[in-house]
Amino acid sequence: MKTEAIHHEDNPSATPPPQPGAVIRELYEEYLIPTYAPGLVLVKGSGSYVWDASGNKYLDFVAGIAVNTLGHAHPSMLKAIHEQARKIIHTSNLYHNEQQAKLARKLSMRSLGGKCFFCNSGAEANEALIKLARLWGREQEKHEIITVANSFHGRTLATLTATAQEKVHQGFAPLPEGFRYAELNNLESVRNQINAHTAAVLIEPIQGEGGINPAAEEFMRGLRSLCDEHDILFLCDEIQTGIGRTGEWFAYQYYGIKPDAISVAKGLGGGLPIGAIVTSNKLSDVLQPGSHGSTFGGNPVSCAAALAVIETVEKKKLYERAEKMGDFLITRLEKLAHKFDCIQDVRGRGLMIGIVMDRPCKDLEGILLRNGLITVATAQNVIRLLPPLTITHGEAKRALKIIDKGCKEWQQYKS
């Protein structure tokens, strides 16, 4: 017998129905270790939009932190995932995997021409770079790696140590040895850290978590020359900048140089977990059987999704679109900077943009969210914009209107 629900308005003693998403939040509080402090309960996505449990619609300018390259539920990805899942989902790396082989070829041809290793995340990819550098340098007793201030390379013990930010180190001492820190865009500071044990320099062409800080062309070219001079490796962390986000397949390509190896993740899988390193030819055979591995790395379904991402980015020339849409957004945001004193700077490249505010801006992120735009505050005072590469002019204009309205409201709070 079906029982009709009793509305609490008609029966004050009845327990009111839970708010949408409340059960999910309660489960999070009870069963998940609180390494994050999530807000919305997102239940659906399509293109550049997401919906929460209450049915509210948001323009998504975070895209899973630069992960959803093609936006949400893109047909080419859905088709690739479905077709591969019907064939075989997992094999491990004890066997050949057609999708992994095809993906390795596409990544190699669009970057350094060497070989690939597949894993599951950006941190794992950077771990692989670190191991690669140490193994390469062992005969010369080279093991130290130089990184720069405000970098971010991951959350494992090695990659958080490579991350030159004290806040991520706190509580985890003793940290692994073998890392030295220099300053971004200061070549002499890097030179001063080089010694007989230096194996590599690891750099983000544009710092993401550090506040959207681009490396200067002179600095990147100087690093390449410095590494050649001292016979050390030049490694690029392309976790957030790769797969067309900045207007090129990889951000290092803007500088007219080639690193010795790169790490890739985030946007590669378009939403499925995958990471990789791509080497130059000289490093292609440094890692041998038994020196590194990953049970899930290069999973057939994740590789099929990544192939769909690369093929769509190429077919639709989304890297060109990223450059054009990024120029449009940056130009309009610079106009807003003249309008609002609270905006100190606008920086970035392609669809990797930072709006630098005059004070910590987490509450501005909240204001933008209430008005229907999802962004993410980083480095305390930077609003980071990382929309899908598929955004339209209409969606960009809508985001700009919300930012305009949000800055007007937020500026009033300034004491």
C-alpha positions as CSV (number, residue, x, y, z in Angstrom):
1,M,0.0,0.0,0.0
2,K,1.4,3.4,-1.0
3,T,1.6,5.9,1.8
4,E,1.4,9.6,0.9
5,A,4.0,11.9,2.4
6,I,2.8,14.1,5.2
7,H,4.0,17.7,4.6
8,H,5.4,19.2,7.8
9,E,3.5,22.4,7.2
10,D,0.3,20.5,7.8
11,N,1.8,18.4,10.6
12,P,4.2,20.5,12.8
13,S,5.3,17.4,14.7
14,A,6.5,15.7,11.5
15,T,10.2,15.7,10.6
16,P,10.8,18.1,7.7
17,P,12.2,16.6,4.5
18,P,15.9,16.9,4.1
19,Q,17.2,19.7,1.9
20,P,18.6,18.6,-1.5
21,G,22.1,17.4,-1.0
22,A,21.9,17.2,2.8
23,V,22.3,13.4,2.9
24,I,25.4,13.6,0.7
25,R,26.9,16.3,3.0
26,E,26.2,14.2,6.0
27,L,27.8,11.2,4.5
28,Y,30.9,13.3,3.6
29,E,31.1,14.5,7.2
30,E,30.8,11.0,8.6
31,Y,32.9,9.0,6.2
32,L,35.3,11.1,4.3
33,I,38.6,12.4,5.7
34,P,38.3,16.2,5.5
35,T,41.2,17.0,3.2
36,Y,38.9,19.3,1.3
37,A,36.0,21.5,2.3
38,P,33.5,21.1,-0.6
39,G,30.6,23.4,-1.0
40,L,28.1,22.5,-3.8
41,V,26.7,19.1,-4.3
42,L,27.0,18.8,-8.1
43,V,24.8,16.2,-9.8
44,K,24.9,17.0,-13.5
45,G,27.0,18.7,-16.2
46,S,26.6,19.6,-19.8
47,G,29.0,21.6,-21.9
48,S,30.1,24.6,-19.8
49,Y,27.4,24.2,-17.2
50,V,26.8,22.2,-14.1
51,W,23.7,21.8,-11.8
52,D,23.6,21.3,-8.1
53,A,21.2,19.1,-6.1
54,S,18.7,21.9,-5.8
55,G,18.6,22.3,-9.5
56,N,20.6,25.6,-9.6
57,K,22.6,26.1,-12.8
58,Y,26.1,27.4,-12.9
59,L,28.6,28.4,-15.5
60,D,31.7,26.3,-14.8
61,F,34.9,28.3,-15.0
62,V,36.9,25.8,-13.0
63,A,36.3,22.7,-15.2
64,G,37.4,20.3,-12.6
65,I,40.6,22.4,-12.1
66,A,41.6,22.5,-15.7
67,V,40.5,18.9,-16.3
68,N,37.3,19.0,-18.3
69,T,39.0,20.1,-21.5
70,L,35.9,19.5,-23.6
71,G,33.4,20.5,-20.9
72,H,30.9,18.1,-19.4
73,A,29.4,15.1,-21.2
74,H,31.0,15.8,-24.6
75,P,29.7,13.3,-27.2
76,S,33.1,12.2,-28.5
77,M,34.3,11.3,-25.0
78,L,31.0,9.6,-24.1
79,K,31.2,7.5,-27.2
80,A,34.9,6.6,-26.7
81,I,34.3,5.6,-23.1
82,H,31.2,3.5,-23.9
83,E,32.8,1.7,-26.8
84,Q,36.0,0.8,-24.8
85,A,34.2,-0.2,-21.7
86,R,32.2,-2.7,-23.7
87,K,35.4,-4.3,-25.0
88,I,37.7,-4.4,-21.9
89,I,38.1,-2.0,-19.0
90,H,41.4,-3.1,-17.4
91,T,44.3,-5.2,-18.3
92,S,47.3,-4.0,-16.2
93,N,50.6,-3.3,-17.8
94,L,51.6,-6.9,-18.0
95,Y,49.9,-6.9,-21.4
96,H,49.8,-4.8,-24.5
97,N,47.0,-2.2,-24.7
98,E,45.9,-0.8,-28.0
99,Q,44.6,2.5,-26.6
100,Q,47.7,3.1,-24.6
101,A,49.9,2.6,-27.6
102,K,47.9,4.9,-29.8
103,L,47.8,7.6,-27.1
104,A,51.6,7.4,-26.6
105,R,52.1,8.0,-30.3
106,K,49.9,11.0,-30.4
107,L,51.5,12.6,-27.3
108,S,55.0,11.9,-28.6
109,M,54.3,13.4,-32.0
110,R,52.8,16.5,-30.5
111,S,55.6,17.1,-28.1
112,L,59.2,15.8,-27.7
113,G,59.3,12.8,-30.0
114,G,60.4,10.3,-27.4
115,K,58.5,7.8,-25.3
116,C,55.7,7.9,-22.7
117,F,55.0,6.4,-19.3
118,F,51.4,6.4,-18.1
119,C,50.1,6.8,-14.6
120,N,46.9,8.2,-12.9
121,S,47.5,11.7,-11.8
122,G,49.7,14.8,-12.0
123,A,51.5,14.0,-8.7
124,E,52.4,10.5,-10.0
125,A,53.6,12.0,-13.3
126,N,55.9,14.4,-11.4
127,E,57.1,11.5,-9.2
128,A,58.0,9.7,-12.4
129,L,60.0,12.8,-13.6
130,I,61.8,12.9,-10.3
131,K,62.7,9.2,-10.5
132,L,63.8,9.6,-14.1
133,A,66.1,12.5,-13.2
134,R,67.7,10.6,-10.3
135,L,68.2,7.4,-12.4
136,W,69.7,9.4,-15.2
137,G,72.1,11.2,-12.9
138,R,73.1,8.3,-10.6
139,E,76.4,7.4,-12.3
140,Q,77.6,11.1,-11.9
141,E,76.1,11.2,-8.3
142,K,73.6,13.7,-9.5
143,H,70.3,13.6,-7.6
144,E,69.2,17.1,-6.6
145,I,66.3,18.9,-8.3
146,I,65.9,22.7,-8.4
147,T,62.3,24.1,-8.4
148,V,61.1,27.7,-7.9
149,A,59.1,29.6,-5.3
150,N,55.3,29.4,-5.4
151,S,55.4,26.3,-7.6
152,F,53.1,23.3,-7.1
153,H,54.0,19.8,-8.1
154,G,51.8,17.5,-6.1
155,R,50.9,16.1,-2.7
156,T,53.1,13.0,-2.3
157,L,56.1,13.4,0.0
158,A,58.5,13.9,-2.9
159,T,56.3,16.2,-4.9
160,L,55.2,18.3,-2.0
161,T,58.9,18.8,-1.2
162,A,59.5,19.8,-4.8
163,T,56.6,22.3,-4.3
164,A,58.4,25.4,-3.0
165,Q,55.6,26.5,-0.7
166,E,56.1,26.3,3.1
167,K,52.4,25.9,3.7
168,V,52.2,22.5,2.0
169,H,55.3,21.3,3.9
170,Q,54.0,22.0,7.4
171,G,53.5,18.9,9.5
172,F,55.3,16.5,7.2
173,A,58.9,16.7,8.4
174,P,61.4,15.2,7.8
175,L,60.9,15.9,4.2
176,P,62.9,14.0,1.5
177,E,66.3,15.5,0.8
178,G,67.4,16.5,-2.7
179,F,65.4,19.6,-3.5
180,R,66.6,23.2,-3.8
181,Y,64.6,26.3,-4.4
182,A,65.2,29.3,-6.6
183,E,63.0,32.3,-7.8
184,L,60.8,32.4,-10.8
185,N,62.1,34.6,-13.6
186,N,65.4,35.0,-11.8
187,L,68.1,33.1,-13.7
188,E,70.9,34.0,-11.4
189,S,69.0,32.5,-8.4
190,V,68.8,29.2,-10.3
191,R,72.5,29.4,-11.2
192,N,73.3,29.9,-7.6
193,Q,71.6,26.6,-6.6
194,I,73.5,24.5,-9.1
195,N,76.2,22.3,-7.7
196,A,78.0,19.0,-8.5
197,H,74.9,17.0,-7.4
198,T,72.3,18.8,-9.4
199,A,70.4,16.5,-11.8
200,A,67.6,18.7,-13.0
201,V,65.5,21.9,-13.0
202,L,61.7,21.4,-12.8
203,I,59.5,24.3,-13.8
204,E,55.9,25.1,-14.6
205,P,55.7,27.3,-17.7
206,I,52.8,29.0,-15.9
207,Q,52.3,28.5,-12.2
208,G,48.7,27.5,-11.6
209,E,48.2,26.9,-7.9
210,G,50.8,29.6,-7.2
211,G,48.6,32.3,-8.7
212,I,48.8,32.1,-12.5
213,N,52.4,33.3,-12.8
214,P,53.9,33.0,-16.3
215,A,57.6,32.3,-16.7
216,A,59.2,35.0,-18.8
217,E,60.6,34.0,-22.3
218,E,64.1,35.2,-21.4
219,F,64.0,33.1,-18.2
220,M,62.9,29.9,-20.0
221,R,65.4,30.3,-22.8
222,G,68.1,31.0,-20.2
223,L,67.1,27.9,-18.2
224,R,67.5,25.7,-21.4
225,S,71.0,27.2,-22.0
226,L,72.0,26.9,-18.3
227,C,70.9,23.2,-18.2
228,D,72.9,22.5,-21.3
229,E,75.9,24.3,-19.9
230,H,75.9,22.2,-16.7
231,D,74.7,18.9,-18.3
232,I,71.5,18.8,-16.2
233,L,68.0,18.0,-17.3
234,F,65.4,20.6,-18.0
235,L,61.9,19.3,-17.0
236,C,58.6,21.0,-17.5
237,D,55.5,20.4,-15.4
238,E,52.7,20.7,-17.9
239,I,50.0,19.2,-15.6
240,Q,47.8,22.3,-15.8
241,T,49.1,24.0,-18.9
242,G,49.0,21.0,-21.3
243,I,46.6,19.8,-24.0
244,G,45.9,23.2,-25.6
245,R,44.9,25.2,-22.6
246,T,47.3,28.0,-23.2
247,G,46.9,28.1,-27.0
248,E,49.6,25.5,-27.8
249,W,49.6,21.8,-27.2
250,F,52.0,22.5,-24.4
251,A,53.0,25.8,-22.9
252,Y,56.8,25.2,-23.4
253,Q,56.2,25.5,-27.1
254,Y,55.7,29.3,-26.7
255,Y,59.3,29.8,-25.8
256,G,60.9,28.1,-28.8
257,I,62.7,25.6,-26.6
258,K,62.5,21.9,-25.9
259,P,62.7,20.4,-22.4
260,D,64.2,17.0,-21.9
261,A,60.9,15.6,-20.5
262,I,57.4,16.9,-19.5
263,S,54.7,15.7,-17.2
264,V,51.0,15.8,-18.3
265,A,47.7,15.1,-16.5
266,K,44.5,17.1,-15.8
267,G,43.2,18.0,-19.2
268,L,44.6,14.9,-20.9
269,G,41.8,12.6,-19.8
270,G,39.0,15.2,-20.1
271,G,37.6,14.0,-16.7
272,L,38.9,10.5,-16.3
273,P,42.1,10.1,-14.2
274,I,45.3,9.8,-16.2
275,G,48.8,11.2,-16.1
276,A,51.9,10.7,-18.2
277,I,55.4,11.8,-18.8
278,V,56.8,12.3,-22.3
279,T,60.6,12.2,-22.8
280,S,63.0,13.3,-25.5
281,N,64.8,10.6,-27.3
282,K,67.9,10.9,-25.0
283,L,65.8,9.8,-22.0
284,S,63.5,7.3,-23.7
285,D,65.2,4.2,-22.3
286,V,66.4,5.4,-18.9
287,L,63.5,3.7,-17.1
288,Q,63.6,0.0,-17.6
289,P,61.4,-3.0,-16.4
290,G,61.4,-3.0,-12.7
291,S,62.5,0.6,-12.2
292,H,59.0,2.1,-12.3
293,G,55.4,1.0,-12.8
294,S,51.7,1.5,-12.2
295,T,48.9,-1.0,-12.0
296,F,46.2,1.3,-13.3
297,G,48.4,3.6,-15.4
298,G,47.4,3.7,-19.1
299,N,44.0,2.1,-18.3
300,P,42.2,1.3,-21.6
301,V,39.1,3.4,-20.8
302,S,41.1,6.4,-19.6
303,C,43.4,6.2,-22.7
304,A,40.3,6.0,-25.0
305,A,38.9,9.1,-23.3
306,A,42.3,10.9,-23.7
307,L,42.5,9.9,-27.4
308,A,39.0,11.4,-27.9
309,V,40.2,14.6,-26.2
310,I,43.3,15.0,-28.3
311,E,41.4,14.1,-31.5
312,T,38.6,16.6,-30.7
313,V,41.1,19.4,-29.7
314,E,42.9,18.8,-33.0
315,K,39.8,18.5,-35.2
316,K,38.1,21.5,-33.8
317,K,41.4,23.5,-33.3
318,L,40.5,24.1,-29.7
319,Y,44.0,25.3,-28.9
320,E,43.5,28.2,-31.3
321,R,40.1,28.8,-29.7
322,A,41.7,28.8,-26.3
323,E,44.1,31.5,-27.5
324,K,41.4,33.7,-29.1
325,M,38.9,33.3,-26.2
326,G,41.7,33.9,-23.7
327,D,42.7,37.1,-25.5
328,F,39.0,38.2,-25.5
329,L,38.6,37.5,-21.7
330,I,41.9,39.1,-20.7
331,T,41.2,42.2,-22.8
332,R,37.7,42.6,-21.2
333,L,39.1,41.9,-17.7
334,E,41.7,44.5,-18.1
335,K,38.9,47.0,-18.8
336,L,37.3,45.9,-15.6
337,A,40.6,46.5,-13.8
338,H,40.3,50.2,-14.9
339,K,36.8,50.2,-13.5
340,F,37.5,48.6,-10.1
341,D,40.3,49.5,-7.8
342,C,40.1,46.1,-6.2
343,I,41.6,44.5,-9.4
344,Q,45.3,44.9,-9.4
345,D,46.3,42.8,-12.4
346,V,45.1,40.3,-15.0
347,R,47.6,37.7,-16.1
348,G,47.8,34.4,-17.9
349,R,47.7,32.9,-21.3
350,G,44.9,31.3,-23.3
351,L,42.2,29.9,-21.0
352,M,44.4,29.9,-17.9
353,I,43.7,33.3,-16.4
354,G,44.3,34.9,-13.0
355,I,42.5,38.1,-11.7
356,V,44.8,39.5,-9.0
357,M,42.8,41.3,-6.3
358,D,44.0,43.8,-3.7
359,R,43.2,41.5,-0.8
360,P,42.3,37.8,0.0
361,C,39.4,37.0,-2.2
362,K,37.7,33.8,-1.0
363,D,34.6,35.7,-0.3
364,L,34.6,37.1,-3.8
365,E,34.6,33.5,-5.1
366,G,31.5,33.0,-3.0
367,I,29.8,36.1,-4.4
368,L,30.5,34.9,-8.0
369,L,29.1,31.5,-7.1
370,R,25.9,33.0,-5.8
371,N,25.5,34.8,-9.1
372,G,26.0,31.6,-11.1
373,L,29.7,31.5,-11.9
374,I,32.1,28.9,-10.5
375,T,35.7,30.1,-10.1
376,V,38.4,29.2,-7.6
377,A,40.5,31.5,-5.4
378,T,44.2,30.6,-5.1
379,A,47.3,32.2,-3.7
380,Q,45.0,34.0,-1.3
381,N,44.3,37.0,-3.7
382,V,43.9,35.5,-7.2
383,I,40.6,34.4,-8.8
384,R,41.5,31.6,-11.2
385,L,39.6,31.1,-14.4
386,L,40.0,27.7,-16.1
387,P,36.9,27.2,-18.4
388,P,36.6,24.4,-20.9
389,L,38.3,25.0,-24.2
390,T,34.8,24.7,-25.8
391,I,33.3,27.9,-24.2
392,T,31.4,30.2,-26.5
393,H,31.5,34.0,-26.8
394,G,28.1,34.1,-25.2
395,E,29.3,32.1,-22.2
396,A,32.4,34.3,-21.9
397,K,30.3,37.4,-22.0
398,R,28.0,36.0,-19.3
399,A,31.0,35.3,-17.1
400,L,32.3,38.8,-17.6
401,K,28.9,40.3,-16.5
402,I,28.9,38.2,-13.4
403,I,32.5,39.2,-12.6
404,D,31.6,42.9,-13.1
405,K,28.6,42.6,-10.8
406,G,30.5,40.6,-8.3
407,C,33.4,43.1,-8.1
408,K,31.0,45.9,-7.7
409,E,29.4,44.1,-4.7
410,W,32.7,43.0,-3.2
411,Q,34.4,46.4,-3.6
412,Q,31.8,47.9,-1.3
413,Y,33.0,45.6,1.5
414,K,36.5,47.2,1.4
415,S,37.2,49.0,4.6
